[in-house]
Each structure stands twice: as C-alpha cells, then as structure tokens.
Amino acid sequence: MFSSMFEPLSIRIIFSIVTSFLLAMIIAPRVIANLKSRQIGQTIREEGVKEHLKKAGVPTMGGIIILIPLLVTTILWAKLNPYIWFTIAVTVGMGLIGFFDDITKVVNARSLGLTPRQKLFFQILIGVGAALFIKMYPGLRFEMPSLGQSIPSSAVQLPVCGYLDLGWFYIPLALFVIVGCTNAVNLTDGLDGLAAGTVTVATTPFLLITYFCGHAIFAKHLGVAFILGSGELTIVCASMIGGCLGFLWHNSHPAAVFMGDTGSLALGGAIGAIALASKTEFYLAIAGGVFVCEALSVIIQVSYFKITHGKRIFRMSPIHHHFELCGWPEEKVVIRFWTIGIMLALVALTIFCAKRVALG
C-alpha cells in the first residue's frame, strides 16, 4: 500500500520493523487482557519442570500479537507478488492449525487439543501445497547471473558448487523443510522468550539473504541466484522481527503471555516458506541450528526410550529442559541459546556471502 510512496527497499525495511514493533506494542495489552478474560491460559504438565507449575494460567495464544503486525505491516509496505502471497498463505495456514489446537485445549477443558496425527496431517497438506507451488508455478524465475544461466525451480542453492537440481526429489525436501521447521519452532517454545528471541535471530540473516537474491548486481557479485521479486521477502522478515521484538516485551521472563501453537507454528511456517522461496533451504539448517538441535533432542530421546524400554539420554526433552534440570536458571538457558543462535546466524550469512570466492 505504501510501497509506491517509498521506493527504496532499504527504507521500507526500516519502516516495516518499526511499524510491526509499534503495532505489537499497541495491541499486546488488549490481547493479553482479552485472553485473561476468556481464561485462555497455559496448561503445565505435572511431569515437567516443577518450577514451571507457577506458569499455569498465564495467557496463551499470544502469537496473535506477532501475526497481526506481521500481516498488516507486510501488506502495507511490501509490493505484493507471488512470493509474498505464498509466504502469507503458509504462515496463515500454519497459524490456523495452531489456533484450532490452542482453542480446542480450552474448549475441551484443557485437554490435549488436536491430536498429533491431526496436526501433522494438516501440516503435510500445507507443505505439499507449498512444495508444488515452488516447483510448478510458472511465474517464478530463478537465475544464476554469475553462470549466465537460469536454474530450475527444483534446485537448491549450495556453497561452492552454486546449486543442485533435485528434480522431483525437491518435493519431499520442500515438504520436510516446511513441516520440520514448523514443528522445530513449536518444540523450542518452552521457556520465556526462547522461541521469539531465537526466531528473531534466525530471521535476521534471511533479511539480508533475500535482499541479495532480489538484487541482480549483488546476486551476480556474490555468485548466488537472482530471484526476481524475492527482495520483497525482506519486508516479511522485517515485519517478523519487529513483531517478535514487540512480543518479547511481554514474553520476557517472567512472561505475561505465551505465543502458543498459534504463534510457534505460524512463525516456523513463515521461516520455512522464506527459505523455499529464496532457494536457501541449506542455510536455514545452519541459521536455525537451535531449532534443529531442539527437534533432534526429542527424536533422539523418544527413539532411545523405545529401543531401551524406558532409558533416557537427556533428563528431559526438548533439550532446553535438560539444561534446566541440570541446574541452569531459565534466564541463563534462554540467553545462552540466543547466543548460540547469533553465532549460527553469522556462520550462515558468512557461508552464503563467501560463495563469490569459489565462483570468482
């Protein structure tokens, strides 16, 4: 809407962060009050970390505080194109799954909400749709200026070798990225500020990566793919960062609100969609390394528990709870995970930019 008034993308990025942050700050008190009045509060497992029992009843579904600014700011400041609508569709779709899961817990007297199979089924539907869109939509153009050629829609960008065409194997990869990232962010949402802060950190390198991929000169200089129109994804990244920072104002320890599945599933879907649209799935695995470790800790714990008939590797999974049970205060776990996330984000960005060394 305002994109035609402020043409330079760099200006719109700044405005997007500020706009999203201010919107989150404005609506947060009203959302929190409304959730409290409707008694939409967090449930805490008895077998979990005992210190968390005091968090029972804290308003959940606070992801709305991030999603509304994200969507409104993106529509206001981005030049709407297929990449933007694609990312919005995935984000909203995953957010709706989380919303129905959260609301079902309340309606069913705080039971388990949607079953894992139900959630996974709908996530796979969205993931398949996203994969097919990137693979088959004719309006998407992917070029490699440094090589003087276009690249197929089934390719992924890689360090050194430029890209790798996966053919129809791209479909299961894209599905894995969307569903895996969605659930990994959901698993990370277990401590005050952990998920929102880590999403902010992991999204920041993609703000720069999508900017480079959407700029022909930078793309050629760095030896990366030029994706016409993908630069507008920087607005989505900026809006997500601003919304998460506004949410963190109220979600920092001790949290006044939790994002719930409404927020965590939507944010995971958004990051995954951005990675697919910019052909940077490999770099997502690095920048989102904290999410990867959280998900792997659960997979390892469950697998080992079944194989050994009851033994555990970690004291509790996801792994942030393991460190809590080892004696780390909650705030220390969060800050240290943020720190690791920052290092991984810098590594991902460095590897992405270093491609120009290999390609001359």
Secondary structure, 3 states (H helix, E strand, C coil): CCCCCCCCHHHHHHHHHHHHHHHHHHHHHHHHHHHHHCCCECCCCCCCCHHHHHHCCCECCCCHHHHHHHHHHHHHHCCCCHHHHHHHHHHHHHHHHHHHHHHHHHHCCCCCCCCHHHHHHHHHHHHHHHHHHHHHCCCCCCEECCCCEECCCCEEEECCCEEEECHHHHHHHHHHHHHHHHHHHHHHCCCCCHHHHHHHHHHHHHHHHHHHHCCHHHHHHHCCCECCCHHHHHHHHHHHHHHHHHHHHHHCCCCCCCCHHHHHHHHHHHHHHHHHHCCCHHHHHHHCHHHHHHHHHHHHHHHHHHHCCCCCCCCCCCHHHHHHHCCCCHHHHHHHHHHHHHHHHHHHHHHHHCHHHHHC
